[in-house]
Amino acid sequence: MHNKIKNSRILVTGGAGFIGSYVVEELLQYEPAKVIILDNLIRGSIDNMSSFIHNPVVEFVEEDVRDITILEKCVEGTDYVFHMAALRINACAANPREGFEVMLGATFNLAELCAKYKVKKVIYSSSASVYGLAQHFPTPETDNPYDNQTFYGGAKLWGEQLFRSFKFMYGLDYVALRYFNVYGARMDTDGKYTEVMIRWLDCIRENRAPLIYGDGSTTMDFVYVRDVAKANVAALLSGVTDEVFNVGNCKETSLKELLEILLKVNNSSLIPEHREENTVNPVSRRLADNSKIRDLLHFEPTISLEEGLAELSKWYFERKQETTFSI
Ligand SMILES: NC(=O)c1ccc[n+]([C@@H]2O[C@H](COP(=O)([O-])OP(=O)(O)OC[C@H]3O[C@@H](n4cnc5c(N)ncnc54)[C@H](O)[C@@H]3O)[C@@H](O)[C@H]2O)c1
């Protein structure tokens, strides 16, 4: 496939974050002329960027994506944009006005600037949250989005539609990617859904019984972050435009099974303890149908849950050890 990235200038909003930092690492293998990272570090970190922050090709702009003057400077002369800066689902629920400014306002400004400066393609980070509790399992992209109940999911869907309308009105090429449950080294350690992996890793480290709330039957589709980064680059390299794709691992894993695998990869014989469910989770199942991305972008996830959890565990335990020593 033609290397469109070579010698090009690329903007990654949210590039200091969990997924964004892997996208930058993946992009650098294709010899871009410049990668600009726009991130206010509200969640991202310099640590996440340690493998490339000193690379002369990389320019880190520690600013807010809501600052339209800064945003314009970043977009002007740029060939491609990955738009990943966003608030998390629980942050949007806690502060919908800020969610509106970041997820909708800044995304609108970005789309307008991309059209103004004739950016060649935008890769937009959407989410499986747009489905709410899906109607079909595995879930294809054609499942309806009306069961989503969250501000975050609504904002992501609006973003997809925004880029769709800009393609129609101004010819701005884009691809939107609906990630399922992304996990891996550098992941958020206090998110609403994924934090369970981290809490269990703490139990394994401290030799305490891991807790399962409810019967552990809630399922998710866990996709490793390096696979998600590859899906992003595949979306840029391909000639496909004006499409939305699921990015999952196509394996449905219950929380109970997740814990079993986590214990196995860490050679732990801890016995889980069950507690009564204390919250109502409106999304009890997640399972992606990846056939569209496989057929059109030739992307398939390659990292199994066992491999991914082993890599995550290694990262987390090493990190904990470093923080213990530095105290
Ligand atoms: N992690 C997942 O499971 C998942 C699932 C579906 C979709 N997504 C989407 O993927 C993208 C990346 O997610 P992530 O998991 O890497 O999250 P993350 O929080 O690690 O990354 C988002 C980055 O955006 C930055 N940011 C937030 N608000 C900003 C602002 N106003 N100005 C500048 N920078 C700002 C943060 O500092 C952070 O580095 C997001 O758009 C997210 O909604 C993630």
PDBQT file of the ligand as one rigid body, heavy atoms in Angstrom, charges set to zero:
ROOT
HETATM    1  N1  LIG A 401     -10.209   3.797  26.043  1.00  0.00    +0.000 N 
HETATM    2  C1  LIG A 401     -11.326   3.287  25.514  1.00  0.00    +0.000 C 
HETATM    3  O1  LIG A 401     -11.742   2.156  25.878  1.00  0.00    +0.000 OA
HETATM    4  C2  LIG A 401     -12.095   4.054  24.456  1.00  0.00    +0.000 A 
HETATM    5  C3  LIG A 401     -13.240   3.460  23.926  1.00  0.00    +0.000 A 
HETATM    6  C4  LIG A 401     -13.951   4.139  22.952  1.00  0.00    +0.000 A 
HETATM    7  C5  LIG A 401     -13.531   5.371  22.500  1.00  0.00    +0.000 A 
HETATM    8  N2  LIG A 401     -12.426   5.955  23.028  1.00  0.00    +0.000 N 
HETATM    9  C6  LIG A 401     -12.022   7.272  22.503  1.00  0.00    +0.000 C 
HETATM   10  O2  LIG A 401     -10.666   7.198  22.069  1.00  0.00    +0.000 OA
HETATM   11  C7  LIG A 401     -10.026   8.463  22.253  1.00  0.00    +0.000 C 
HETATM   12  C8  LIG A 401      -8.773   8.273  23.083  1.00  0.00    +0.000 C 
HETATM   13  O3  LIG A 401      -9.158   7.712  24.334  1.00  0.00    +0.000 OA
HETATM   14  P1  LIG A 401      -8.133   7.272  25.458  1.00  0.00    +0.000 P 
HETATM   15  O4  LIG A 401      -8.640   6.029  26.071  1.00  0.00    +0.000 OA
HETATM   16  O5  LIG A 401      -6.763   7.316  24.911  1.00  0.00    +0.000 OA
HETATM   17  O6  LIG A 401      -8.385   8.416  26.522  1.00  0.00    +0.000 OA
HETATM   18  P2  LIG A 401      -7.348   9.413  27.224  1.00  0.00    +0.000 P 
HETATM   19  O7  LIG A 401      -8.136  10.182  28.224  1.00  0.00    +0.000 OA
HETATM   20  O8  LIG A 401      -6.145   8.679  27.683  1.00  0.00    +0.000 OA
HETATM   21  O9  LIG A 401      -6.925  10.353  26.001  1.00  0.00    +0.000 OA
HETATM   22  C9  LIG A 401      -7.593  11.544  25.659  1.00  0.00    +0.000 C 
HETATM   23  C10 LIG A 401      -6.548  12.640  25.627  1.00  0.00    +0.000 C 
HETATM   24  O10 LIG A 401      -7.206  13.872  25.324  1.00  0.00    +0.000 OA
HETATM   25  C11 LIG A 401      -6.656  14.882  26.136  1.00  0.00    +0.000 C 
HETATM   26  N3  LIG A 401      -7.652  15.941  26.283  1.00  0.00    +0.000 N 
HETATM   27  C12 LIG A 401      -8.862  15.875  26.896  1.00  0.00    +0.000 A 
HETATM   28  N4  LIG A 401      -9.466  17.070  26.851  1.00  0.00    +0.000 NA
HETATM   29  C13 LIG A 401      -8.630  17.913  26.178  1.00  0.00    +0.000 A 
HETATM   30  C14 LIG A 401      -8.696  19.273  25.820  1.00  0.00    +0.000 A 
HETATM   31  N5  LIG A 401      -9.753  20.036  26.152  1.00  0.00    +0.000 N 
HETATM   32  N6  LIG A 401      -7.668  19.812  25.128  1.00  0.00    +0.000 NA
HETATM   33  C15 LIG A 401      -6.581  19.064  24.803  1.00  0.00    +0.000 A 
HETATM   34  N7  LIG A 401      -6.458  17.765  25.126  1.00  0.00    +0.000 NA
HETATM   35  C16 LIG A 401      -7.482  17.190  25.811  1.00  0.00    +0.000 A 
HETATM   36  C17 LIG A 401      -6.325  14.200  27.452  1.00  0.00    +0.000 C 
HETATM   37  O11 LIG A 401      -5.331  14.880  28.200  1.00  0.00    +0.000 OA
HETATM   38  C18 LIG A 401      -5.853  12.835  26.987  1.00  0.00    +0.000 C 
HETATM   39  O12 LIG A 401      -4.453  12.793  26.813  1.00  0.00    +0.000 OA
HETATM   40  C19 LIG A 401     -11.046   9.368  22.914  1.00  0.00    +0.000 C 
HETATM   41  O13 LIG A 401     -11.676  10.134  21.916  1.00  0.00    +0.000 OA
HETATM   42  C20 LIG A 401     -12.031   8.386  23.538  1.00  0.00    +0.000 C 
HETATM   43  O14 LIG A 401     -13.312   8.950  23.687  1.00  0.00    +0.000 OA
HETATM   44  C21 LIG A 401     -11.688   5.315  24.002  1.00  0.00    +0.000 A 
ENDROOT
TORSDOF 0
